[in-house]
């Protein structure tokens, strides 16, 4: 019997303007592999240009991720990641199912896309993702490499839930050791937040962070020094053996590197007799960048570097930057 044109068996499921949601949803539910394949192709083709139209397919995509053959994993995972970026709230209810699908048997590309999906959700709804950290970390520990999006996810969750990602510290340390250019900046950010939350019991990652103090990548170098500053506040004894190495950053051409190093050295200054570092801190009081001068004042105040008294009094009276004047006056009072 010929069709009257009002029904569809799912044979023509074009993407873009030809995307027919009822037909696609029926296709995703179909027991026929060919129909499901065409429906998945329609979603995959449409999600780049009109993701909003595809949002109702999220629950069915998540369900298919558990049952479809391996050749469908990547398009499903990609589509879920794109839809999470479009509307995290629509994907959030499917997070438990998506997290359970991240297994060691999943392809590397599909795994990356699912972590991208979870990261997009975590940007708006971290509460729906954080409970799955331990199971995700367990899977990552079984894999040969840690992808960028898994690190980005941990960094995102660390904003609000630093104590809940402590199980990921060993993985973050591994990133610093094996792939710093790929995920080191975010790994250092996450580690720093966990340290500031007083959630670290061992500091075996410190050597890996110190190795990045002179890295040629600016963001990586500066995040490493800032991370060491966080550790110095909590456990200065773990940083003191590396004071000379960190002090070399005070000579950097990058003002942010000098400023960060001044903070880290300052937190150690009260407990160390690193003369070279103290001398360099005094020199930084004349730095052309106000943030460097301000941080040097703070460092000198904490370290009670008496030789800086005259320079501090001069800054407190005449520096053009109000923050520098304030910190110089405070530092001078500590001497």
N, C-alpha and C positions, 0 to 999 in steps of 0.2 A: 504494500500500500504506500502511495506517495505521501510525503509530508505536506501539510497545508501551509508550512512556513512558520507556524506558531510554536513548534517544538524543536528541541535540539538534542542530538545524541552526543554532543560534545566534540564532534569532529573538527569544527572550525572555531578554535579558541584563540583568536588573534590577540596580540598585545596591543597596547596603546589605545587609540580611540575605539577599537573593536572589542575591548575588554568587557565581557558580560558577566557580572558578578554571580548571578544565580546559576548560570551554566558552569562557571569555574568552581563554585562551591560544591555543586553536584558532582562535578568531575573529580574533585579531591576526595569525595566520599565514596566514589565508585569502587566496586569490587574488580573492575576491569583494569589491569595494569596500563593498557594503552590510553584509556581515558584519563587516568590519574597523571600519566606522563604529559599528556597534552595540557591538562589543567596546570600542572607545575610549570610548564614552559610558558604558559600565558602569564602566570604570576611573575616569573623571572623576567620576562620581556617588558612587563608593565611597571614593575617596581622602581625602575630607574627614572621613569618619566612621570608616573602618577602614583606614587606610593600610597597616597590617601585612599585611592580606590581599592587598594589591596589589603587594607587594615583588617577587614572582617575575616580574612583568610588565616590570621595568626594562629588561632587554636587548632585548626586543621593542619597547618604546616608543622606545628609542634608535634601533633600526634603522628603525622607521617614520618617525622624524623626518627621515631622509634621503630617504624615498621618497614620503611622503604629500603630498597637495595642500596648498596654503597655508591652507585653512580648518581643517585639522587641526593646524597648528603650535601654536597657542596652547593647546588642551586637552592636547596631549602635553607641551609645555614646563611647563605648570602642574602636571601630574601628576608629572613628574620632580622638580620643585622640592619638592613636598609629600613625596615619597618620600625625597628626600635629607635633609629635615629629620627624618623618621621614623628613617632608618637610613643615615647617610653611608657606612658600610662596604659596604652593598649597592649603592650607586650609584657608588662610587669606581672599580670596574673599567670603567665606561662613560664615564668622564671624557674620554678621548681622542676618542671618537666624539661626545660632546656638544659638546666644544670645537670640533671641526671643523664642527659644524652652525651655529655662531655666525658667520654671514656677513652682509654688508651687505644681502643680499636678504631676510633674515628680518624679519618684522614687528617693530615696536618692542615690542609687548607680549610676543611670544614671546621676544625677545632679553632683556628684563628678567627673565622667568621662568627662562631658562637661566642667567643670571648669579646669580639667587637660588639656583638649584640648585647651581652651582659654589661659591657662598659657603657653603652649608650643608655641603658636602663638605669645604671648606677648613677649617672650624672644627674638624674631627676629623682630617682626612687632608690637610693642606696639601701633603704631598709628592707627592700624585697630581695636583695642580692646577698647581703652580708652574712646571713645564716648559712650560706652555701660555701663559704670560703674554705672550710676544712676539706670538704669533699672535692672541691676543685683543685686544691693544693695536692691532695693525695694522688689525683690523676696526673698532674703535672710532674710529680716526682717520679712517676713511672715512665715518662716520656724522655726522649734523648735531648730535647731542647725546649726552652721556654720562649714562647713567641711574644712579640711586642705588646699585643693587646691584653695578654694576661697580666703583664707588668703594669700597663696603664690602668687596668681594672683595680689592682691592689692599691695603686696610688690614689685613685679616685675614692675608693672606700676609706682610705686612711684619713681623708678630710674629716669625716664625722665619726668613724669607728676605728681609731688607731689600735686600740687594745684587741680588737677582734681579728686583726690580720697578723698576729704574732707568728702563727703557724707558717706564714709565707716568708719569714725572714731568711731561712736557709736558701730559698729559691731566689730571693732578691740578691743575696750575697753572690750566688752563682752567676747571676747576670753581670754583676760588677766584675767578676773574674773572667768570664768567657765572652761576654757580648756587651761591653760598656757603651759602645757607640749606638747600639740598637735600643737598649732600654735602660741604660745607666742613669740618665737624668731623672726619670720617673722612679726608678728603684731607690735612688738616694733621697728623693723627696719623701717617699713612703717610709723609709728607714728613719729619717729625721723626725717624722711625726710620731712614730712609735716610741722613739727615744724620749721625745718631749712629754709623752704621756706616761713616762715611767713604767713602761710595759716590757722593758728588756732586762733579762736576767743575766745574759752573757753577751760579751762584746767581741765575739770572734770575727766579726766582719770588719773591724777597725783597720787591719792591715790592708784589706782590699780597697777600702776608702782612701787610705793614705797613698796608695799607689797611683791615685788619680789626681793628686794635688798639683802636679805639673803637667797634666794632660793638655794637648794642644786644642782640644775642643773646649771653647769658653764656658758653655753652659755646664758641661760635665765637670770641669775643674772647679767652677764656683759652687756648684751644688755639693761637691765633695768636701770643700773647705767649710761650707755652712753646716753640713752634716757633722763634721768633726767638732764644730762649735757646739752643737747640740749635745754631743757626747761629753765634751769638756765640762759642760754645766752639770751633768749628772754623775759622771765617773771620770774626773780629771786624771786619775792615776793611770787610766788606760791610754790617755793621749800624751802624757808627759814624755814617754820615750821617743815620741815622734816630733817633739817641739822644734828641733833643728830643721827637719824637713818642711814642716808647716811654715817656719819662719822664712824660708826661701820665697814663699808666695808674697811676702811683703815687698819684694823687689820687682814684682810683676809690672808689665806695662799696662795691664788692665786695671782700671780703678776699682771695679767691683771685686776683683781678686784681692787687691790690697785691702779693701774695706772688710771683706769677709775674713781674711787672715788676721786682721787687727782684732776683730771680735774674738776669734778662736784663741789667739795668743793672749788676749786680755783675760780670758777666763782661766788661763793657766798661769798667768803672770804672778799671781799671789803665791803660787806653790812651786815656782821654778826660779832658778838663777840664770836663766838663759840671757847672758849679757848682750850677745849680738842682737837678739830679738828686741830686747829693751831699747838698745841704741837705735834700732831701726824704727821703733814706734815713736821715739822722740823726733826722728827725722820726718815722719809722716805728718807731724803737726803742721808742717809747711806744705803739705800736698795741695795741688791746685784744685782738687775735688773736695767739696765740703763734706760729703759723706765719709770720705777717708779720714779727714781731720777729726770729725766727730767720733768715729769709731776708735781712732787712736787715743783720743781723750779718755774715752770709757776704759779702754784697755790699760792705759797708764794709771788711771784712778784705782782700778782693781789691783794692779800690780804694785801700786805705791812706788812708782819710779821717781825718786827724789830729784834726779837730775833734770826733770822736765818742769820743775816749779816755775822758773822764769818764763818759759815759753807758754805755759798754761795761763799764767796771769796776763800775758800779752794777748792771747786769744780771747780770754774772758772779757777783756776791755775793748778790743778793736776788731775782732773778726766780723766780716760783713754778714755772716750767716748766724741767725738767732740760735739754731740748734747747736752749732759749734760753741757759741759763747756760753750757752747753758751747760753743756757737758764739760767745757773747760773749767768753769767755775766749780762744778761739782768735783771734778778730778783734783783740782787744786786743794779743795777742802779735805781730801782724803790723805794728803801728804803730810 
